[in-house]
Amino acid sequence: MILEKYSFGVGDRFGHQGKAQLQAIINAEKHGINITPVWNKSHREHTIIKTVPGDVRTEADEAIKALGWRGSYYVDADHINLKNVELFIDSSDFFTLDVADFIGKSATEDEINAFVDKYGEYVGSLAIPGIDETIEITKRQILEIARKVLFAVKEAGRIYRHIKSKKGVDDFITEVSMDETDQPQRPVEMFFILAAIADEGIPAQTIAPKFTGRFNKSVDYVGDAAQFEKEFNQDLAVITFAVKEFGLPSNLKLSIHSGSDKFSIYKPMNKALRKFDAGLHVKTSGTTWLEELVGLAIAGGEGLSIAKGIYAEALSRFDELCKPYAAVIDIDKSKLPLPEVVDRWSGAEFADALRHNEGCDKYNPYFRQLLNVAYKIAAEMGIDYLNALGKYERIISQNVMKNIYERHIKPIFMG
């Protein structure tokens, strides 16, 4: 399988918005932008919602059939490792190998020394087309990089080979993910990470590095947008160079695990894609679930009551819900409205507080982040929540489609 130039990953925690998500892709195609849809769901989300990986495949297949999509599409086993990959083997054809937890763990001294010896030829000045400054490389740098990332890449190799033993060589797409770590990877580090990936024989088609700044769930990028733009451009340049240098797949491209709604960096991303004529995989998260809540609120009646009830419960279980996502949320609890205040809101007021519109003075990013991690409460409602999604499908699906197409696809891929 060869992943197309542009691809867009959509999460759908409750499995009801596949057609709306695909319609956003179809709308882009009508305007000459070909994007491949990738449905993704993590093991953690499956565990909380009580679904199985096969449910995502079923949703994707049904959406494809219903809308008559004739292009490629994939189902991503999102952020998997050796402990849970087996659950995804049958239903997935895209595997995000998450090895961030292994960064900093050391490979054996023999493995490290062999790596340093092999790549000692790069010691000195390295000029990479597309990067203005020459990269200076020392043997000590290569040693430090090997100590930091070699074990993690070898772990990716172990996961890849396990999947290959079950699915064959050409029946899935591989992504290597290192984004959920503390420090961004510099260009020289990316270069040698790609060298290690090649050594492991991993035919990676996308790689998700860590960038400067905060990529919090469902809110805008927090950080220096100019620095992000520089890193993004440098990574594109390094990938182009490393593909030829190490014999990696020619379609290898960056994967951005955006956490959704990184509006302030979409313009520089679009600019860089045009400059390098580069591909891109974007992986969103949680934004569809939040658009369900927006739709329920706007619908009023039972829908609004459900949305308000989920918020009240979320506030009462704040620590429980936020702890698993502590690295990707920043919530000032003092700026969260009290349930009795929210209870007096109209559907439009609830939607204005939740919907990511920084031009609206009612928008509350803390309210939005808390509800992002509160999908566990909706899952506990079981059939009552799913019935509400069915009852208010028309208004919810319009919100889901418009959010993906207008707020994400257009600025990233169309400019």
Buried (B, 14 or more C-beta within 10 A) or exposed (E): EEBBBBBBBBBBBBBBBBBBBBBBBBBBEEEEBBBBBBBBBBBEBBEBBEBBBBBBBBBBBEBBEEBEBEEBBBBBBBBBBEEBBEBBBEBBBBBBBBBBEBBBBEBEEEBBEBBBEEBEEBBEEBEBEBBEEEBEBEEEBBBBBBBBBBBBBBBBBEBBEBBBEEBEEEEBBBBBBBBBBEEBBBBBBBBBBBBBBBBBEBBBBBBBBBBBBBBBBBBBBBBEBEEBBBBBBBBBBBBBBBBEBBEBBEBBBBBBBBBBBBBBBBBBBBBBBEEBEBBBBBBBBBBBBBBBBBBBBBBBEBBBBBBBBBBBBBBEBBEEBBEEBEEBBEBEEEEBBEBEEBEEBEBEBBBBBBBBEEEEEBBBBBBBBBBBBBBBBBBBBEEEBBEBBEBBBEBBBBBBBBBBBEBBBBBBBEE
